[in-house]
Amino acid sequence: MSGYQNKKMRLSQLKVGSKGIVKEFTDLEMSIKLMEMGCLPGEEVKVERIAPMGDPIAINVAGYQLSLRMREASTIILL
């Protein structure tokens, strides 16, 4: 048995300039709001900016910039 663990990468863990593909959500209620704003499974997201105190973050998704709280970003699981 290898020591490899399949860890889920969350949007909240990305650094500025990093990209990921939305895979799924961990919060049903939040997922509905995020999907209405263009964060759909299969969509590429890129972290554009992180506020000086670390919250909120600005991401580029579906051709526009969206600001999310870290709590919201932590509900987005990436590929």
C-alpha positions as CSV (number, residue, x, y, z in Angstrom):
1,M,0.0,0.0,0.0
2,S,1.4,3.4,-1.0
3,G,1.4,6.4,1.2
4,Y,-0.5,8.4,-1.4
5,Q,-3.7,10.1,-0.1
6,N,-6.3,11.5,-2.5
7,K,-6.5,15.0,-1.0
8,K,-9.2,17.3,-2.3
9,M,-7.8,20.7,-3.5
10,R,-10.1,23.6,-2.6
11,L,-10.3,26.9,-4.3
12,S,-9.3,28.6,-1.0
13,Q,-5.9,26.8,-1.2
14,L,-4.8,28.3,-4.5
15,K,-2.3,31.1,-4.7
16,V,-2.5,34.2,-6.9
17,G,-2.1,33.3,-10.6
18,S,-3.0,29.6,-10.0
19,K,-5.8,27.9,-11.9
20,G,-8.1,25.0,-11.4
21,I,-11.2,23.3,-12.8
22,V,-14.3,23.2,-10.7
23,K,-15.1,19.6,-9.9
24,E,-17.8,19.7,-7.2
25,F,-19.1,21.6,-4.1
26,T,-19.2,20.6,-0.4
27,D,-22.2,22.9,0.5
28,L,-25.5,22.4,-1.4
29,E,-26.9,25.8,-0.5
30,M,-23.7,27.6,-1.4
31,S,-23.3,25.6,-4.6
32,I,-26.6,26.9,-6.0
33,K,-25.4,30.5,-5.4
34,L,-22.0,29.8,-6.9
35,M,-23.4,28.1,-10.0
36,E,-25.8,31.0,-10.6
37,M,-22.6,33.2,-10.7
38,G,-20.9,31.0,-13.3
39,C,-18.9,28.6,-11.1
40,L,-20.1,25.5,-12.9
41,P,-18.5,22.1,-12.8
42,G,-15.9,21.9,-15.6
43,E,-15.4,25.7,-15.6
44,E,-11.8,27.0,-15.2
45,V,-11.1,29.4,-12.4
46,K,-8.0,31.6,-11.8
47,V,-7.1,33.4,-8.6
48,E,-6.5,37.0,-9.6
49,R,-6.1,38.7,-6.2
50,I,-6.1,38.0,-2.5
51,A,-6.9,40.8,0.0
52,P,-4.1,41.9,2.3
53,M,-5.7,40.1,5.2
54,G,-6.4,37.0,3.1
55,D,-10.1,37.5,2.7
56,P,-11.9,38.0,0.2
57,I,-10.3,36.7,-2.9
58,A,-10.9,37.7,-6.5
59,I,-11.2,35.0,-9.1
60,N,-11.7,35.0,-12.8
61,V,-14.5,32.6,-13.9
62,A,-16.7,32.5,-17.0
63,G,-15.1,35.6,-18.4
64,Y,-15.6,37.9,-15.4
65,Q,-14.1,38.7,-12.0
66,L,-15.9,37.4,-8.9
67,S,-15.1,38.1,-5.3
68,L,-15.6,35.3,-2.7
69,R,-15.1,35.0,1.0
70,M,-12.6,32.3,1.9
71,R,-15.5,30.3,3.5
72,E,-17.3,30.3,0.2
73,A,-14.1,29.4,-1.8
74,S,-13.4,26.5,0.6
75,T,-16.7,24.9,-0.6
76,I,-15.4,24.6,-4.2
77,I,-13.4,21.4,-4.9
78,L,-11.1,21.5,-7.9
79,L,-9.7,18.9,-10.2
